Amino acid sequence: MKRLVLAIVGVVALLGITAASALAEWPTTCVELNDLLEAGRGNDHNIGIYQRVHGDNAEAACRADHGSDGFVFGGRRFMTPSRDDPAAYTQAFVERAIDRYNNEGLQATLDYYNSPESIDGSWYIFIQDESTAIVAHAARPERLGLTSDDQVDIRGFHYGAEFATVPEGEGRWVSYWFVNPTTGEPEQKHSWIVRHDGRLFGSGWYEAASSRDNPAAYTQAFVERAIDRYNNEGLQATLDYYNSPESIDGQWYVFIADSDILLANAAVPSIVGTANLDTRGADGYPIGQHLVAVATEQGAWADYYWVNPESGETQTKHSWIVVHDDLYFGSGWYEPGPSKDQPDTYTRAFVQRGITLYDDVGLDAVLDYYNTEQSLDGAWYLFVFDENDVLRTHAATPSLVGLPARDVTGPDLFPTGLQVVADATPDGAWTSYSWVNPATGETQTKHSWVVRRDGLVFGSGWYEPGPSKTDPAGYAQALVQRAVHLHASLGTEETLAYYNTPESADGPWYVFVLEDRADVLYSIANANRPDIVGKTRERIDATGFNYGEAFAAVTEESGGAWVSYLFTHPQTRQDARKHSWVVRVGDLIFGVGWYEGI
């Protein structure tokens, strides 16, 4: 113990402080040091001096003395931590640098940490002086003289500003992107920064670059490597490389542009030198305009269709694009995207693509593109109504553009436009109606996904034949459902206005609407018998069956019922058995029927 105390006193004398204060602050046993640390009065400097006194056997000695109770000195290691614990190894690495500075002075410390010998794999020390200028950096000596103001990573994060906020005598972790000296690749670096004697001492460890199994992260790292090449080698060398086939990595390649011209694209060299904003996809989509609009110094994603150089197929491309030194650096990864075999999913993605163009570039870009024939995708096209419910895009039927929603009607003058704008919600909704399929020229049932955004309505839809008149029961039910939907969308007045028009009747098929007024049924819509609208009458057929009572007995909870009776055919004017599907909505009864034998 006497030798130990003398050794500590010797160290204290070397450091220029009194033995009394040293013995008061720095214990002579691992137990005392443990107690000091647990009481919150100890720090890394206490541990460093204790280790210099006891040497490499300090941990072994402590374990030998306290092995029975598993005591581990302050929860801290005596020996240098393993690289398997990179955070602890980094902190110890910085602590050794501070010890060197305390023992050998500033110049000797700078000489050492500016030498290649100081580099330990991916670990090296960087030091910034009181003005935040970098004064030691063995891995990247070209950074000497840079200040905190210059320390911005390739994602635009100003990590130097974070360094500058570390208080005296404290340490802090700061994470940012930087080139790993062992791999030459930009990776996420986690640096431990300590301010000591007014100076910043730091070192860090790196996370391995993302693999292709995480294509989004791999894409971001791919772009970051390009920016780092530009920073290190300059523009021309970077363009030479990224215009070469060697720069293509499967589906990944870098494209570079300035504000006017596309400067690099090894996958499609024919477009290099063309106007950046004129770059378009195979379907005419304004890709260049979209990329320029979304790009930021922090980076942004943009989705569009492009040819995958690895497969030769046009697929959905997810591009990460970053603005750096007024240049645009980008790359992307591909996936098949929704298939037309899943028309509902494909439709929603189609609409979202239009909304994304609106959000990122603006309404004019949407109107310019989605009024072109190129924007047609078989049965799919985007229609847009503006804040005043005026149709602004319709590539399938350009003559409709400029019409108010009230005048956008189906082949049977069904108020399609009014229903669409009424059904649209911010989260999106499905609405169904009859419309001409541009891919077949046939009138079919169209299911449109409609989304309201900033007062605008964006929509597209898919088609199916729907019930056929050869299935009269199914056809009747579909017509009733259509009427009930219209009522839910537009209300009673608009619904009655339509179903009292001759155009709403389809031969013997027509919708009738009754109102139940205290168990008395009044006809309020009937295109076949306009003379009875607004009136009530007995509904008893030639056999004496009171089908009016059967109508009135239908409940809303039942979801509908079939009622069969004799009735005059609207075309032959002969009595025939009619089967009507009847649905109640509140006091209203909607019905459509079909006839037997005619």
Secondary structure, DSSP 8 states (H G I E B T S, - for coil): -HHHHHHHHHHHHHHT--HHHHHHHS-SSHHHHHHHHHTT---HHHHHHHHHHHGGGHHHHHHHHHGGGT--GGGS-SS---TTSHHHHHHHHHHHHHHHHHHH-HHHHHHHHTSGGG-BTTB--EEE-TT--EEEESS-GGGTT--GGG---TTS--HHHHHHT--BT-EEEEEEEEE-TTT-SEEEEEEEEEEETTEEEEEEEE-----TTSHHHHHHHHHHHHHHHHHHH-HHHHHHHHTSGGG-BTTB--EEE-SSBEEEESS-GGGTTSBGGG---TT---HHHHHHHH-BSS-EEEEEEEE-TTT--EEEEEEEEEEETTEEEEEEEEE----TTSHHHHHHHHHHHHHHHHHHT-HHHHHHHHTSGGG-BTTB--EEE-TTSBEEE-SS-GGGTT-BGGG---TT---HHHHHHHH-BTT-EEEEEEEE-TTT--EEEEEEEEEEETTEEEEEEEEE----TTSHHHHHHHHHHHHHHHHHHH-HHHHHHHHTSGGG-BTTB--EEEEEETTEEEEEEESS-GGGTT-B---B-TT--BHHHHHHH--TTTT-EEEEEEEE-TTT--EEEEEEEEEEETTEEEEEEEES--
